[in-house]
Amino acid sequence: MIKELDPEYKETLEQIKTAIQASEELALYLEEEEEEQYMALRNYFEPAIHELYEMIATTQPLQILALEKALLDEGFEGLYLPKILGYSVLRGELTENYKYVRPQEHFKDVLLTICNSMNFDILKKRIGQSIQMGFAFSSEIWVTNLLEQIVNKKVIYYLNSLRVARLRDPEQRKAALARYARQFGNSHYPSVAIPDTLAELKAMGMSFQDFIIYRINAEGVDNTSLLQPLTDFVTNEEFIGSDEHLRVMALVAGYFDLEKSQKAAINKVFNESRAKTPEFVEKFLVLVRLMHKSENIDLTPEVDMRYSEIVDRSIDDDLSAYFDLLEIVHGRGFVSDEAKEAVTKFYTSHEGRSLVNDCLRHTVYHLFLRYIDNLEPESYPDYFEITKHFTTYMDIFANQKFNQRLEEASMRYVRKLLKRYTDKRGRDYQDIKKFVAHNFVDFNFLTEKEVVELFKTRRKRKVPTS
């Protein structure tokens, strides 16, 4: 269900609409019907609409859809609709072939409003690319059915011209989406209707999850208004036990600053689900591994510790043991002797390829990665120090993929150093060269021949004289 606008927002919208209808700019436009007059109307009133939109998008994202539907009222004379059309295109969940998972009814509603507007001939100059993308992501049958709802033949001809054959290719749609989305990069338009039933959750689970991840990562937004609705979702008994519920619960528990009562309610659901569902631990650890691998979410030590606070230690399972270990790894420092000893004991007590050991390898790797990637070139002695702990963990894990990831992180940093220190006779360059030549061979990151190649002076080709 779409969340309704707060009364104060409704009042502000009504004031803007009343002002538009009473304005000299609209009267002049209706009298002369020139594009110049419409642009004057737009320039005068759209900033107020935009200000309201940004306020709601920043602090009340669940009300965005209600705001957009309100702006379809003909009293707003089509103002701001080109932007809303673009937002509606981008909100749709896409398949791997870059087609909408579900028909985008909001996109259709906005587009039909524009097509039936007396200001269509002006508005169409700002909506062509949005329509092109929306049609490309939709099925041919859906687009045909939409066109059948339009009477004006000129409008139908215009819309048909935007059914681009090139975008029938999934790769072309993918590339076009990347270009198109860039123009909306600074807008907090993502919104969602929180599912009311399990059927709705199954249908829109991924888009709901993507919305939450967006709000976690977005800068300059206030998520306070989301806390209670998300807590209500997590504690809804109808959803408990579904994979979609577990994913949302993990995001809410790990990444939102909940009130004490909200946190307690979610903790209760988490541990009751854990106790009653035999596969809960495995599903949660699978989720942890996916988060470690994801480019869209950062599983930080702080998030690990939030999960650790949730996990009831009176339940004797791998989850309790895993987070007991992470308390030591994060609390004492992963390069401390105590942490290494604890990791060794835990790792050897589980099968090497087990899920929980895989999560542990990812955790340790990301601790190394976070440290290395945040080092400036001038701090290369600190890099030398951290590598002293490579061998210990490489020996504990005996895992080629873990070693390879350390190698990739290290090579990125070394290349950064070689861009910074270019004087081959300088002390810094020589220190780096000696370190890499000795240690990277020992780590099996590089062969001696590859080390020579890395530091080889590249001769510039001489330009032949005429």
N, C-alpha and C positions, 0 to 999 in steps of 0.2 A: 504493500500500500504506500502511495506517495504521501509524504508528510506535508501537511498544510502549512501555508505561510503564517508566521506569527501576525497578530493583529496590527502591530506597528508597521510591519512591512506592507501589509494590505493597504493601510491608510496612506503610506507614502506613495504607493503605486497609484492609488486613486487620485491623489493630489497631482501627480505628474500627468495622468490622463486628462484630468479636468483642465489643467494648465495648457496642455496641447490643444484641446478643442476650443479653448477661449483665446488662443494666441493670434496675434496679427500675422505671424509667419504662416500659419495654416490658412487663414482667411485669404492672404495674398496668393498662396499656392492654389487654392481652390478656384480663385478667380482667374488666374493666368495659366495655370497648369503647366508651368515651365519647370524643368529640372533644377534650374538655379534656385527657385523658391523652395523646392523640396529639400535641397541640400542645406539651405539656410535653416529650415525647420529641424533637420537632422542635427546640424551643428549646435543648435541652441538647446535641444532636449536630450540628445543621446548621452551627453556627459552625466546627466542626473541619473539616467537609467543604468549607465555603466557603474556609477558609484554605488548604487544600491545592489547591483549584481555582484560586484566585488566584495561588498560587505557580507552578503549572504554566503557567497562562495567561500570566504575566508573563515567564517565563524559558524555557519549553519548549512553545511553542504547537503544535508538531507532535504532541504527546502528548495534546492535549485530547480528541480523539475516542476514544482508548483509555481515558482516564479516564471519560468519559461512558458508554461501553459497560460498564465495570466496575461503575459505579453502578447499572446495571439489575439487578444481582444482588438477589434477593428478600431477602437478608440485611440490606440497607440499609433495608428497610421503606418504600420509596418516597420516602425523604428526598431532597431536592434535585431530584427529577425535574421538578417544575413549571418550575424555572429552565431545566433542560436542554432541556425541550420548547420553551421560548421561543427558546433559542439555535439549536435545530435548524431552527426555522421561518425564522429570519433568515439562516441560512447559505446557503440555496438561491439559486442564480443565477436571475435573473428575465429574461424577455423584455421587449420594449418594452410589451407589453400586461399586464405584471405577472402572468405565469404562469411556473411553474418550467420552466427549460430541460430539466431531467432530473427524473424522479421522486425524491423525497426519502426514501430508504429509512431513513435514520437517524431522521427525524421519525416514520416509521411504527413503527420498533422501539420508540422511547421511548413513543409513544402506546399501543401495544398492551401494553407492560409496565404502564403506569398502569391501563389498562382491565381487565387481568387481576389487578390487585393487590387484596388483601383490604381495602386502605385506600382503594379507589376513591371511595367516597361522600364522604370527607374531601378527597382530592386534587382532585376535580373542581371544588371551589370556587375553585381557583387556576389552572385551565387553560383556562377557557372562551374567553377572547380568543385564546390561542395556537392552539387548535384551529380557531377561526373563521378566523383568518388563514391557517393552513396549508391548510385545505380550500379557501379562496378562491383560493390560488395554484396548487392542484393541479387536475388534470382531473376531471371528473365520473366518468369511468370508473375512475380511480385511487381516488377516494374510495369508490365503490361496492364495488370489489374489497376495499378495506381493511375495510369494514363486514361483508363476508361472512365475515371471519376471526374475528368476535366472536360468541359464543354467547348471552350475556346480553341479553335483549330490552330491559331497562331501560337498559343501556349504549348499545345501538343507538339507542333512542329519544332519549337525551340527545345523542348525536353527531349524529343527523339534525337536531336542533333548531338545530345550529350551522352548518348549510349555508344561509348567508344570501343571499337573492335579491339584495339591494342590492349585494352585492360581486361580482355578475356583470359589473358595469360597470367597465372598466379605470380610469377616473378615480376611482371610489369606492375601488378597491383601492389606488391610488396614495396617496390622502389617508389611508386607514386605516393604511397601512404607515408613513407619516410619524409618525402619532400613536403607533402601537404601538412603533416602534423607539426612541422617546425614553426609554422606561422602562429600556432596556438600554444607555443611552449611556455608562455608566461601566464596563462590563464588557468585558474583553478576550477575548470568546468566539470571534472568528474563528479558524478552523483549516482545515487542508487536508491531504489525502494527496498527497504529491508524486508526479506521474505517473511510472510505470515504463516505459511504452511510448509510441510516437508516437500510437497510437490513443487512449490515455488523455489525452495532452496535447491532442489535437484536441478531445476531448469536454469537457475541463474547463479549457481554456486561460485563459478570461476569469476564472473563479473563482480560479484559481491566481494570476493577475496581481493581482486585487483584494485577495487576502490579503496579497501582498507590499506593495502600496501601503498597506494598513492598517497593517502593522507599521512601515513607514517613517514614517508620520504619528503613530502612537500615542505618547502621552506616558507616561513611567514604565515602559517595558518594556525588557527586555534581549534583544537579537537575536543574541547570541553563538552560541546553539545552532543558529541558522539558517545560519550562514556556510558550514560544510562541506557540508551537504545541498544548498544552493543552488549552491555551486561544483561539486559532483558533477553536478548537473542540467545546468549550463551546459556542462560538458566532456563530457557524454554524446553520443557521435558520432551516435546514432540521431536526436537532436533537431535537430542542426545543420542550418541551411538553412530551417527552418520559421519562419513569421512569429511564432508563439507563442514560440519559442526566442529570437528576436531581442528581443522585448519584455521578456522576463524577464532576458536578459543585460544589456540597457541599464539596467534598474532595479537589478540587483545591482551592476553596475560603477559606477554613478553615486551610489548612496545608502547603501551598506553599507561599514563600516570593515573591510575585508578584511585578513587576514594577508598577508605578503609573498608567500608561495608560492601562496596562493589568487588574489591579484591577477595574478601572473605567468601562472597557468594560464588565467585568463579573458582576459587580454590576447592570449595565443597563439591562442585560439579566435576572438577578435574579428578579428584581422588576417588569419588564415588564411581565414576566411569572407569577409572583405572582398576578398582577392586572388583567390579562386576563384569568387565569385559576382558576375556583372556588375551585377545590380540591387541589390547590397548597399548602396551609397552612397545611392541613391535611397530605399530602404526605411528606412535609418537616419535620413535627413533628414526623411522623412515622420513618423517617430516623434518626432523633435525638435520638429517643428511641432505635433504633437498634444499633446505634453507642455506646450508653451507655452500652448496653448489650454485645457488641462484645469484643472478646478477642484479636482481630487483630488491633484495632484502639483505641486510647485513646482520648476521648473527654474532653480535659482539659479546665480550665477557660480561658486560652489564646485563644483557638479555639472559645469558646462561645463569647468572645469579638470581634473576627474577624467577626463572623456572625452578631453580634450586629451592627457593623459598616456598614454592607451591607444593613440591613433592613431599608427601607425607612419608617420613622415614619408618613409620611403624609397619608399613607394607614392605615386606622383604622381596624385592625383585631387582632386576638389572637397572631400573630407573633410579632407585635409591642408591645403589652402589655407584652408578655413573656420576650422579650429582654429588655424592660424598667425595669422589675423586676430584671433580671440578672445583669443589670448595678449596681443595689443597692447591690445585694447579693455578687457579686464579688468585687465591689468597696469598700463597707463599711465593708465587712467581714460577712460571713454567720451567725456568732454567735453574731453579733451586735444587739442591740435592734431595730434599724431602719430596718435591714434586716428581723428580725423576724416579725415585725409589717407588713411590706410590703408583706411577704410571706403569713401571715394569711389573709390579705385583698384579695390578689389575689386568694388564694386557695378556700376561702369560696364563692367567686363570680363565681366559676366554679363548675360544678358537680364533686363530689369526684373521680369518675372513668373516668373522661374525659381524653382525650389524652394529653392535655396540662398540666393537673395536674400530670399525670403519668411522663411526662418529668421532671417536677419540683421535684418530689420525687427522681427520679434518680439523678438529679443534686445535690441535698442536700446530698443524701446518699454518692455519690462519693466524695464530699468535706470532709465528715467525714472519709470515707475510706482512702482517700489520706493522711489525717493527721495521722490517727492511724497506717497505714501500714508503714509510714516513721519514726515512733518513735522507738528509741533504748530502750532496757530494762532500762537503767539508767535514762530515761526520764519519768518513770512511773508517777511522780507527774503531768506532763502535760496531761497524759491520764486521771488522776482523774479530772482535770479541764475541759477537753472537754466533759466529760460525764455529766457535769452539764447542758448541753444544749440538751441532749438526750430527756428528758421528754417534753420539749417545742415542739420539732418537732414531737415527737410521739403523742402528744395531737393534734397538728395542723392537721396532716395527718390522724390519726386514721386508719392506714393501717398496717395490720399484716405482710405483706411481707416486708415493710420498717423496722419494728421492728425486724423481723427475720434476716435481713441483718446486722443490727447494732449488733445484738447478735453474729452472726458468726464472724464479724470483731473483736469484743471485746474478744471472746473466743480464737481466734488466738493469740491476743496480750497477754492475760493472760497466755496462755500455753508457750509463749516465755519467759515471766517473770519467770515462775516456773522452766524453764530450766536454767535460769541465777541465780536465788536466791534459792539455795537448803538448806541453813542452816535454819531449822525450828525455831530455837531460835533467829535468827537474826532479827534486827529491820525491814529491808526491807521486808522480808517474812511475818512478822506479820502485817505490814501495808497493804500489798497487800491482805492478807487473810481477815482482818477486812473490807477492802473496798469492796471486792467481796461479802462477807457474807451479808453485809447490802444492798449494791446498786443493785447487780444482782437479788436479790429477789424482790426488789422494781420495777425494770425494767421488771420483769417477764422473765428474761433470764434464771434463774435457780430456782429450788425449794430449800428449806432449806436442804432437803435430798441430792440433787445433789451437793450443796456446800460442805457438809460434805464429800461426795464421792470424789470430786475434790481435796481436801486437805488431804485426808486420806493417812497415811504412808503405803506404800506397803512393806509388809514383804517379804524378800528374802527367797525362799525355801531352806531349809537345804539339802545339798548333803549327802545322807546316807553313813556312813563309812562302808568299807568292813570288 
